[in-house]
Amino acid sequence: MTESDSKQRSGIQSVGIGLRVLDVLATLDGPAALGVIAQASDLSASQAHRYLASLVASGMAKQDPATGRYDLGPGALRLGLGALARVDAFREADEAITAFSRETGRTVQIAALGPSGPIVVRWAMGSPPVATSLMVGSSLPLLRSATGHVFLAFRPDSHTRHMVERETQAERGLAPVDVEALRQRVRKTGYSAISGSLIPGLRATALPIFDLQGEAVVTATVLATDAFVPERDDEVRQALAAVCDQVTTTIGGRRPAA
């Protein structure tokens, strides 16, 4: 190996380590001390300090002069925002859910939260297909659909309060719903599953896909009829949860703290 090759390899390794330190800063919950960053980066404190100094000089990191803690800098934020601007959450979800449906034979609907409630925006038909009155463009209730439950739990109250007020009006004659208990249950489990309460004979399990703010940007709801044995529902839910988590990661999202 020539001296030139050795320097080139050393430079590549240095870039890789610097990116590893930057990734640690991105995954920590907030500003962190040198020792924490060094341990997470699998570096000595002196090594981590050298890389952090370079990152600070380039604007990719910053150091609080009062606490000495390090955090992402404006350069890293520009990179992150540039990457997010190139990501289409609906496209990523559509591709991943379509592949899931093709592999498992399960029918899955993707929904977004519109101004008046959840709206079906994509439909991945399984085999055998699940035939319902729902279609792309259909509106769903917030409090009586698995999809709606997930938006209730993982969107700010200001986004759903008017929907809750509309759906809980006494003159509608519907059974009362403990909205707060429902919200807390779904937040705890991370999903909602119902059977027959919206459409007789239809089982639905909904899971969230999160954005950068930890809010459910879309939901994926797997549907099943009596053609599918209920004993496999948990297995299918776990598989779909893994797909939703992967899409969340791909679009730069994050799961909110419990």
Phi and psi restraints in degrees (value plus and minus 20) as a CYANA .aco file:
   2 THR   PHI     -97.2   -57.2
   2 THR   PSI     145.5   185.5
   3 GLU   PHI     -81.9   -41.9
   3 GLU   PSI     -56.0   -16.0
   4 SER   PHI     -84.3   -44.3
   4 SER   PSI     -62.7   -22.7
   5 ASP   PHI     -83.8   -43.8
   5 ASP   PSI     -60.5   -20.5
   6 SER   PHI     -83.0   -43.0
   6 SER   PSI     -62.6   -22.6
   7 LYS   PHI     -85.9   -45.9
   7 LYS   PSI     -58.3   -18.3
   8 GLN   PHI     -84.5   -44.5
   8 GLN   PSI     -64.4   -24.4
   9 ARG   PHI     -84.9   -44.9
   9 ARG   PSI     -60.2   -20.2
  10 SER   PHI     -82.1   -42.1
  10 SER   PSI     -59.6   -19.6
  11 GLY   PHI     -85.3   -45.3
  11 GLY   PSI     -60.5   -20.5
  12 ILE   PHI     -84.2   -44.2
  12 ILE   PSI     -62.7   -22.7
  13 GLN   PHI     -82.4   -42.4
  13 GLN   PSI     -59.8   -19.8
  14 SER   PHI     -83.5   -43.5
  14 SER   PSI     -61.8   -21.8
  15 VAL   PHI     -81.8   -41.8
  15 VAL   PSI     -63.1   -23.1
  16 GLY   PHI     -81.3   -41.3
  16 GLY   PSI     -62.3   -22.3
  17 ILE   PHI     -87.3   -47.3
  17 ILE   PSI     -61.0   -21.0
  18 GLY   PHI     -80.5   -40.5
  18 GLY   PSI     -60.7   -20.7
  19 LEU   PHI     -87.5   -47.5
  19 LEU   PSI     -53.4   -13.4
  20 ARG   PHI     -84.5   -44.5
  20 ARG   PSI     -62.3   -22.3
  21 VAL   PHI     -84.0   -44.0
  21 VAL   PSI     -61.0   -21.0
  22 LEU   PHI     -83.3   -43.3
  22 LEU   PSI     -59.7   -19.7
  23 ASP   PHI     -84.7   -44.7
  23 ASP   PSI     -57.0   -17.0
  24 VAL   PHI     -82.0   -42.0
  24 VAL   PSI     -64.8   -24.8
  25 LEU   PHI     -78.5   -38.5
  25 LEU   PSI     -57.2   -17.2
  26 ALA   PHI     -91.5   -51.5
  26 ALA   PSI     -51.0   -11.0
  27 THR   PHI    -109.9   -69.9
  27 THR   PSI     -38.3     1.7
  28 LEU   PHI     -90.7   -50.7
  28 LEU   PSI     136.0   176.0
  29 ASP   PHI     -90.9   -50.9
  29 ASP   PSI     -39.4     0.6
  30 GLY   PHI    -197.8  -157.8
  30 GLY   PSI    -184.9  -144.9
  31 PRO   PHI     -73.5   -33.5
  31 PRO   PSI     119.6   159.6
  32 ALA   PHI    -154.6  -114.6
  32 ALA   PSI     135.2   175.2
  33 ALA   PHI     -96.4   -56.4
  33 ALA   PSI     140.2   180.2
  34 LEU   PHI     -75.9   -35.9
  34 LEU   PSI     -64.6   -24.6
  35 GLY   PHI     -81.3   -41.3
  35 GLY   PSI     -59.1   -19.1
  36 VAL   PHI     -84.8   -44.8
  36 VAL   PSI     -64.0   -24.0
  37 ILE   PHI     -86.9   -46.9
  37 ILE   PSI     -61.8   -21.8
  38 ALA   PHI     -81.5   -41.5
  38 ALA   PSI     -64.8   -24.8
  39 GLN   PHI     -84.1   -44.1
  39 GLN   PSI     -64.6   -24.6
  40 ALA   PHI     -87.3   -47.3
  40 ALA   PSI     -46.8    -6.8
  41 SER   PHI    -110.6   -70.6
  41 SER   PSI     -23.5    16.5
  42 ASP   PHI      39.8    79.8
  42 ASP   PSI      25.6    65.6
  43 LEU   PHI    -148.7  -108.7
  43 LEU   PSI     140.5   180.5
  44 SER   PHI     -93.7   -53.7
  44 SER   PSI     143.3   183.3
  45 ALA   PHI     -81.4   -41.4
  45 ALA   PSI     -59.8   -19.8
  46 SER   PHI     -87.5   -47.5
  46 SER   PSI     -58.9   -18.9
  47 GLN   PHI     -84.5   -44.5
  47 GLN   PSI     -67.6   -27.6
  48 ALA   PHI     -80.4   -40.4
  48 ALA   PSI     -59.0   -19.0
  49 HIS   PHI     -82.0   -42.0
  49 HIS   PSI     -61.0   -21.0
  50 ARG   PHI     -83.1   -43.1
  50 ARG   PSI     -63.9   -23.9
  51 TYR   PHI     -89.5   -49.5
  51 TYR   PSI     -58.5   -18.5
  52 LEU   PHI     -84.4   -44.4
  52 LEU   PSI     -58.5   -18.5
  53 ALA   PHI     -81.2   -41.2
  53 ALA   PSI     -60.5   -20.5
  54 SER   PHI     -87.0   -47.0
  54 SER   PSI     -60.4   -20.4
  55 LEU   PHI     -86.4   -46.4
  55 LEU   PSI     -58.7   -18.7
  56 VAL   PHI     -84.6   -44.6
  56 VAL   PSI     -63.5   -23.5
  57 ALA   PHI     -82.2   -42.2
  57 ALA   PSI     -51.0   -11.0
  58 SER   PHI    -109.8   -69.8
  58 SER   PSI     -24.4    15.6
  59 GLY   PHI      65.7   105.7
  59 GLY   PSI     -17.3    22.7
  60 MET   PHI    -100.5   -60.5
  60 MET   PSI     -38.6     1.4
  61 ALA   PHI    -158.1  -118.1
  61 ALA   PSI     146.8   186.8
  62 LYS   PHI    -162.6  -122.6
  62 LYS   PSI     136.2   176.2
  63 GLN   PHI    -144.5  -104.5
  63 GLN   PSI     109.7   149.7
  64 ASP   PHI     -94.2   -54.2
  64 ASP   PSI      97.1   137.1
  65 PRO   PHI     -84.5   -44.5
  65 PRO   PSI     -43.7    -3.7
  66 ALA   PHI    -100.6   -60.6
  66 ALA   PSI     -59.6   -19.6
  67 THR   PHI    -126.0   -86.0
  67 THR   PSI     -38.9     1.1
  68 GLY   PHI      58.9    98.9
  68 GLY   PSI     -18.5    21.5
  69 ARG   PHI     -99.4   -59.4
  69 ARG   PSI     133.9   173.9
  70 TYR   PHI    -128.6   -88.6
  70 TYR   PSI     129.8   169.8
  71 ASP   PHI    -170.2  -130.2
  71 ASP   PSI     153.5   193.5
  72 LEU   PHI     -82.7   -42.7
  72 LEU   PSI     121.2   161.2
  73 GLY   PHI    -118.5   -78.5
  73 GLY   PSI     158.3   198.3
  74 PRO   PHI     -81.6   -41.6
  74 PRO   PSI     -51.2   -11.2
  75 GLY   PHI     -85.5   -45.5
  75 GLY   PSI     -61.5   -21.5
  76 ALA   PHI     -86.2   -46.2
  76 ALA   PSI     -58.1   -18.1
  77 LEU   PHI     -84.4   -44.4
  77 LEU   PSI     -59.3   -19.3
  78 ARG   PHI     -83.1   -43.1
  78 ARG   PSI     -61.1   -21.1
  79 LEU   PHI     -82.1   -42.1
  79 LEU   PSI     -65.0   -25.0
  80 GLY   PHI     -83.2   -43.2
  80 GLY   PSI     -65.2   -25.2
  81 LEU   PHI     -86.0   -46.0
  81 LEU   PSI     -56.4   -16.4
  82 GLY   PHI     -83.4   -43.4
  82 GLY   PSI     -60.4   -20.4
  83 ALA   PHI     -87.3   -47.3
  83 ALA   PSI     -62.6   -22.6
  84 LEU   PHI     -83.5   -43.5
  84 LEU   PSI     -55.2   -15.2
  85 ALA   PHI     -84.8   -44.8
  85 ALA   PSI     -40.7    -0.7
  86 ARG   PHI    -114.8   -74.8
  86 ARG   PSI     -19.8    20.2
  87 VAL   PHI    -123.0   -83.0
  87 VAL   PSI     111.0   151.0
  88 ASP   PHI    -127.6   -87.6
  88 ASP   PSI      85.7   125.7
  89 ALA   PHI     -78.9   -38.9
  89 ALA   PSI     -60.8   -20.8
  90 PHE   PHI     -86.7   -46.7
  90 PHE   PSI     -60.1   -20.1
  91 ARG   PHI     -86.0   -46.0
  91 ARG   PSI     -64.4   -24.4
  92 GLU   PHI     -82.0   -42.0
  92 GLU   PSI     -63.7   -23.7
  93 ALA   PHI     -85.7   -45.7
  93 ALA   PSI     -62.3   -22.3
  94 ASP   PHI     -79.8   -39.8
  94 ASP   PSI     -66.8   -26.8
  95 GLU   PHI     -84.2   -44.2
  95 GLU   PSI     -64.4   -24.4
  96 ALA   PHI     -89.3   -49.3
  96 ALA   PSI     -62.0   -22.0
  97 ILE   PHI     -91.2   -51.2
  97 ILE   PSI     -57.5   -17.5
  98 THR   PHI     -80.9   -40.9
  98 THR   PSI     -62.6   -22.6
  99 ALA   PHI     -83.6   -43.6
  99 ALA   PSI     -61.8   -21.8
 100 PHE   PHI     -80.3   -40.3
 100 PHE   PSI     -65.7   -25.7
 101 SER   PHI     -83.0   -43.0
 101 SER   PSI     -60.7   -20.7
 102 ARG   PHI     -85.1   -45.1
 102 ARG   PSI     -59.0   -19.0
 103 GLU   PHI     -96.2   -56.2
 103 GLU   PSI     -53.8   -13.8
 104 THR   PHI    -122.7   -82.7
 104 THR   PSI     -37.6     2.4
 105 GLY   PHI      58.8    98.8
 105 GLY   PSI     -12.4    27.6
 106 ARG   PHI    -113.5   -73.5
 106 ARG   PSI     124.3   164.3
 107 THR   PHI    -106.3   -66.3
 107 THR   PSI     111.4   151.4
 108 VAL   PHI    -152.5  -112.5
 108 VAL   PSI     114.1   154.1
 109 GLN   PHI    -128.3   -88.3
 109 GLN   PSI     123.3   163.3
 110 ILE   PHI    -129.5   -89.5
 110 ILE   PSI     113.3   153.3
 111 ALA   PHI    -150.8  -110.8
 111 ALA   PSI     131.3   171.3
 112 ALA   PHI    -140.7  -100.7
 112 ALA   PSI     141.7   181.7
 113 LEU   PHI    -113.1   -73.1
 113 LEU   PSI      93.2   133.2
 114 GLY   PHI    -110.6   -70.6
 114 GLY   PSI    -198.6  -158.6
 115 PRO   PHI     -85.9   -45.9
 115 PRO   PSI     -42.3    -2.3
 116 SER   PHI    -133.1   -93.1
 116 SER   PSI     -20.8    19.2
 117 GLY   PHI     129.2   169.2
 117 GLY   PSI    -198.8  -158.8
 118 PRO   PHI     -84.9   -44.9
 118 PRO   PSI     121.6   161.6
 119 ILE   PHI    -150.6  -110.6
 119 ILE   PSI     112.3   152.3
 120 VAL   PHI     -91.0   -51.0
 120 VAL   PSI     104.5   144.5
 121 VAL   PHI    -135.4   -95.4
 121 VAL   PSI     -38.4     1.6
 122 ARG   PHI    -164.3  -124.3
 122 ARG   PSI     135.1   175.1
 123 TRP   PHI    -164.0  -124.0
 123 TRP   PSI      94.9   134.9
 124 ALA   PHI    -125.8   -85.8
 124 ALA   PSI      87.3   127.3
 125 MET   PHI    -102.2   -62.2
 125 MET   PSI     112.7   152.7
 126 GLY   PHI    -113.0   -73.0
 126 GLY   PSI    -185.4  -145.4
 127 SER   PHI    -163.4  -123.4
 127 SER   PSI      96.3   136.3
 128 PRO   PHI     -89.5   -49.5
 128 PRO   PSI     129.8   169.8
 129 PRO   PHI     -88.9   -48.9
 129 PRO   PSI     131.9   171.9
 130 VAL   PHI    -120.2   -80.2
 130 VAL   PSI      92.9   132.9
 131 ALA   PHI    -116.6   -76.6
 131 ALA   PSI     101.5   141.5
 132 THR   PHI    -157.1  -117.1
 132 THR   PSI     156.7   196.7
 133 SER   PHI     -98.5   -58.5
 133 SER   PSI     -28.3    11.7
 134 LEU   PHI     -99.2   -59.2
 134 LEU   PSI     129.0   169.0
 135 MET   PHI    -173.9  -133.9
 135 MET   PSI     154.0   194.0
 136 VAL   PHI     -78.6   -38.6
 136 VAL   PSI     108.1   148.1
 137 GLY   PHI      80.6   120.6
 137 GLY   PSI     -32.0     8.0
 138 SER   PHI     -89.2   -49.2
 138 SER   PSI     122.6   162.6
 139 SER   PHI    -113.5   -73.5
 139 SER   PSI     127.6   167.6
 140 LEU   PHI    -142.9  -102.9
 140 LEU   PSI     128.2   168.2
 141 PRO   PHI     -91.0   -51.0
 141 PRO   PSI     131.0   171.0
 142 LEU   PHI     -96.1   -56.1
 142 LEU   PSI     -62.6   -22.6
 143 LEU   PHI    -114.6   -74.6
 143 LEU   PSI     -29.4    10.6
 144 ARG   PHI    -147.5  -107.5
 144 ARG   PSI       2.0    42.0
 145 SER   PHI    -154.2  -114.2
 145 SER   PSI     127.2   167.2
 146 ALA   PHI     -80.0   -40.0
 146 ALA   PSI     -59.9   -19.9
 147 THR   PHI     -79.5   -39.5
 147 THR   PSI     -67.5   -27.5
 148 GLY   PHI     -82.1   -42.1
 148 GLY   PSI     -57.6   -17.6
 149 HIS   PHI     -79.5   -39.5
 149 HIS   PSI     -59.9   -19.9
 150 VAL   PHI     -87.3   -47.3
 150 VAL   PSI     -61.1   -21.1
 151 PHE   PHI     -86.5   -46.5
 151 PHE   PSI     -57.0   -17.0
 152 LEU   PHI     -79.3   -39.3
 152 LEU   PSI     -61.2   -21.2
 153 ALA   PHI     -98.8   -58.8
 153 ALA   PSI     -53.9   -13.9
 154 PHE   PHI    -139.8   -99.8
 154 PHE   PSI       5.4    45.4
 155 ARG   PHI    -149.0  -109.0
 155 ARG   PSI     132.4   172.4
 156 PRO   PHI     -77.4   -37.4
 156 PRO   PSI     127.9   167.9
 157 ASP   PHI     -76.4   -36.4
 157 ASP   PSI     -52.9   -12.9
 158 SER   PHI     -84.8   -44.8
 158 SER   PSI     -43.0    -3.0
 159 HIS   PHI     -99.6   -59.6
 159 HIS   PSI     -44.5    -4.5
 160 THR   PHI    -139.8   -99.8
 160 THR   PSI     -26.8    13.2
 161 ARG   PHI     -78.1   -38.1
 161 ARG   PSI     -63.4   -23.4
 162 HIS   PHI     -88.1   -48.1
 162 HIS   PSI     -48.7    -8.7
 163 MET   PHI     -90.6   -50.6
 163 MET   PSI     -62.1   -22.1
 164 VAL   PHI     -81.6   -41.6
 164 VAL   PSI     -65.0   -25.0
 165 GLU   PHI     -81.1   -41.1
 165 GLU   PSI     -60.9   -20.9
 166 ARG   PHI     -86.1   -46.1
 166 ARG   PSI     -61.8   -21.8
 167 GLU   PHI    -101.1   -61.1
 167 GLU   PSI     -31.3     8.7
 168 THR   PHI    -126.7   -86.7
 168 THR   PSI      -9.3    30.7
 169 GLN   PHI     -82.1   -42.1
 169 GLN   PSI     111.8   151.8
 170 ALA   PHI     -79.2   -39.2
 170 ALA   PSI     -54.4   -14.4
 171 GLU   PHI     -89.6   -49.6
 171 GLU   PSI     -30.4     9.6
 172 ARG   PHI     -92.9   -52.9
 172 ARG   PSI     -39.3     0.7
 173 GLY   PHI      52.3    92.3
 173 GLY   PSI       0.1    40.1
 174 LEU   PHI    -112.8   -72.8
 174 LEU   PSI     135.5   175.5
 175 ALA   PHI     -81.5   -41.5
 175 ALA   PSI     120.8   160.8
 176 PRO   PHI     -84.6   -44.6
 176 PRO   PSI     130.9   170.9
 177 VAL   PHI    -143.8  -103.8
 177 VAL   PSI     110.6   150.6
 178 ASP   PHI    -101.1   -61.1
 178 ASP   PSI      73.1   113.1
 179 VAL   PHI     -82.4   -42.4
 179 VAL   PSI     -64.9   -24.9
 180 GLU   PHI     -87.5   -47.5
 180 GLU   PSI     -59.1   -19.1
 181 ALA   PHI     -84.1   -44.1
 181 ALA   PSI     -59.8   -19.8
 182 LEU   PHI     -83.3   -43.3
 182 LEU   PSI     -66.6   -26.6
 183 ARG   PHI     -78.7   -38.7
 183 ARG   PSI     -66.5   -26.5
 184 GLN   PHI     -87.8   -47.8
 184 GLN   PSI     -56.0   -16.0
 185 ARG   PHI     -83.9   -43.9
 185 ARG   PSI     -63.9   -23.9
 186 VAL   PHI     -90.7   -50.7
 186 VAL   PSI     -57.4   -17.4
 187 ARG   PHI     -81.2   -41.2
 187 ARG   PSI     -57.3   -17.3
 188 LYS   PHI     -91.6   -51.6
 188 LYS   PSI     -64.5   -24.5
 189 THR   PHI    -104.4   -64.4
 189 THR   PSI     -47.0    -7.0
 190 GLY   PHI      66.4   106.4
 190 GLY   PSI     -16.1    23.9
 191 TYR   PHI    -177.8  -137.8
 191 TYR   PSI     151.6   191.6
 192 SER   PHI    -154.2  -114.2
 192 SER   PSI     118.2   158.2
 193 ALA   PHI    -150.6  -110.6
 193 ALA   PSI     110.9   150.9
 194 ILE   PHI    -151.5  -111.5
 194 ILE   PSI     141.2   181.2
 195 SER   PHI    -160.6  -120.6
 195 SER   PSI      90.3   130.3
 196 GLY   PHI      57.9    97.9
 196 GLY   PSI     -23.5    16.5
 197 SER   PHI     -99.8   -59.8
 197 SER   PSI     -43.8    -3.8
 198 LEU   PHI    -118.9   -78.9
 198 LEU   PSI     -69.4   -29.4
 199 ILE   PHI    -150.7  -110.7
 199 ILE   PSI     101.8   141.8
 200 PRO   PHI     -74.3   -34.3
 200 PRO   PSI     114.5   154.5
 201 GLY   PHI      62.3   102.3
 201 GLY   PSI     -19.3    20.7
 202 LEU   PHI    -129.7   -89.7
 202 LEU   PSI     105.8   145.8
 203 ARG   PHI    -120.3   -80.3
 203 ARG   PSI     116.9   156.9
 204 ALA   PHI    -156.5  -116.5
 204 ALA   PSI     113.6   153.6
 205 THR   PHI    -148.6  -108.6
 205 THR   PSI      99.8   139.8
 206 ALA   PHI    -132.1   -92.1
 206 ALA   PSI     121.0   161.0
 207 LEU   PHI    -153.4  -113.4
 207 LEU   PSI     131.4   171.4
 208 PRO   PHI    -111.6   -71.6
 208 PRO   PSI     133.5   173.5
 209 ILE   PHI    -137.3   -97.3
 209 ILE   PSI     104.4   144.4
 210 PHE   PHI    -119.8   -79.8
 210 PHE   PSI     131.0   171.0
 211 ASP   PHI    -118.0   -78.0
 211 ASP   PSI    -191.1  -151.1
 212 LEU   PHI     -80.3   -40.3
 212 LEU   PSI     -48.9    -8.9
 213 GLN   PHI    -108.7   -68.7
 213 GLN   PSI     -17.2    22.8
 214 GLY   PHI      57.0    97.0
 214 GLY   PSI       3.3    43.3
 215 GLU   PHI    -126.1   -86.1
 215 GLU   PSI     130.6   170.6
 216 ALA   PHI     -91.6   -51.6
 216 ALA   PSI      86.6   126.6
 217 VAL   PHI    -100.7   -60.7
 217 VAL   PSI     -56.9   -16.9
 218 VAL   PHI    -165.2  -125.2
 218 VAL   PSI     145.5   185.5
 219 THR   PHI    -143.3  -103.3
 219 THR   PSI     133.8   173.8
 220 ALA   PHI    -139.4   -99.4
 220 ALA   PSI     103.2   143.2
 221 THR   PHI    -142.0  -102.0
 221 THR   PSI      96.3   136.3
 222 VAL   PHI    -107.8   -67.8
 222 VAL   PSI     112.9   152.9
 223 LEU   PHI    -131.6   -91.6
 223 LEU   PSI     126.1   166.1
 224 ALA   PHI    -167.9  -127.9
 224 ALA   PSI     125.9   165.9
 225 THR   PHI    -132.3   -92.3
 225 THR   PSI    -191.4  -151.4
 226 ASP   PHI     -85.1   -45.1
 226 ASP   PSI     -31.4     8.6
 227 ALA   PHI     -88.5   -48.5
 227 ALA   PSI     -39.0     1.0
 228 PHE   PHI    -131.8   -91.8
 228 PHE   PSI     108.6   148.6
 229 VAL   PHI     -89.8   -49.8
 229 VAL   PSI     113.8   153.8
 230 PRO   PHI     -82.1   -42.1
 230 PRO   PSI     -45.0    -5.0
 231 GLU   PHI     -81.7   -41.7
 231 GLU   PSI     -39.3     0.7
 232 ARG   PHI    -117.4   -77.4
 232 ARG   PSI     -20.0    20.0
 233 ASP   PHI     -80.5   -40.5
 233 ASP   PSI     -61.4   -21.4
 234 ASP   PHI     -84.9   -44.9
 234 ASP   PSI     -61.1   -21.1
 235 GLU   PHI     -81.9   -41.9
 235 GLU   PSI     -63.5   -23.5
 236 VAL   PHI     -86.7   -46.7
 236 VAL   PSI     -60.9   -20.9
 237 ARG   PHI     -80.3   -40.3
 237 ARG   PSI     -64.7   -24.7
 238 GLN   PHI     -83.2   -43.2
 238 GLN   PSI     -58.6   -18.6
 239 ALA   PHI     -86.2   -46.2
 239 ALA   PSI     -61.7   -21.7
 240 LEU   PHI     -87.8   -47.8
 240 LEU   PSI     -56.0   -16.0
 241 ALA   PHI     -80.5   -40.5
 241 ALA   PSI     -59.7   -19.7
 242 ALA   PHI     -84.3   -44.3
 242 ALA   PSI     -58.5   -18.5
 243 VAL   PHI     -85.6   -45.6
 243 VAL   PSI     -64.7   -24.7
 244 CYS   PHI     -83.3   -43.3
 244 CYS   PSI     -59.8   -19.8
 245 ASP   PHI     -83.4   -43.4
 245 ASP   PSI     -58.9   -18.9
 246 GLN   PHI     -86.8   -46.8
 246 GLN   PSI     -60.4   -20.4
 247 VAL   PHI     -84.8   -44.8
 247 VAL   PSI     -61.6   -21.6
 248 THR   PHI     -75.3   -35.3
 248 THR   PSI     -65.6   -25.6
 249 THR   PHI     -84.3   -44.3
 249 THR   PSI     -62.5   -22.5
 250 THR   PHI     -81.9   -41.9
 250 THR   PSI     -58.3   -18.3
 251 ILE   PHI    -110.5   -70.5
 251 ILE   PSI     -12.4    27.6
 252 GLY   PHI      59.6    99.6
 252 GLY   PSI      -0.1    39.9
 253 GLY   PHI    -105.2   -65.2
 253 GLY   PSI     158.9   198.9
 254 ARG   PHI    -169.9  -129.9
 254 ARG   PSI     123.6   163.6
 255 ARG   PHI     -96.2   -56.2
 255 ARG   PSI     111.6   151.6
 256 PRO   PHI     -87.8   -47.8
 256 PRO   PSI     135.6   175.6
 257 ALA   PHI     -84.0   -44.0
 257 ALA   PSI     123.0   163.0
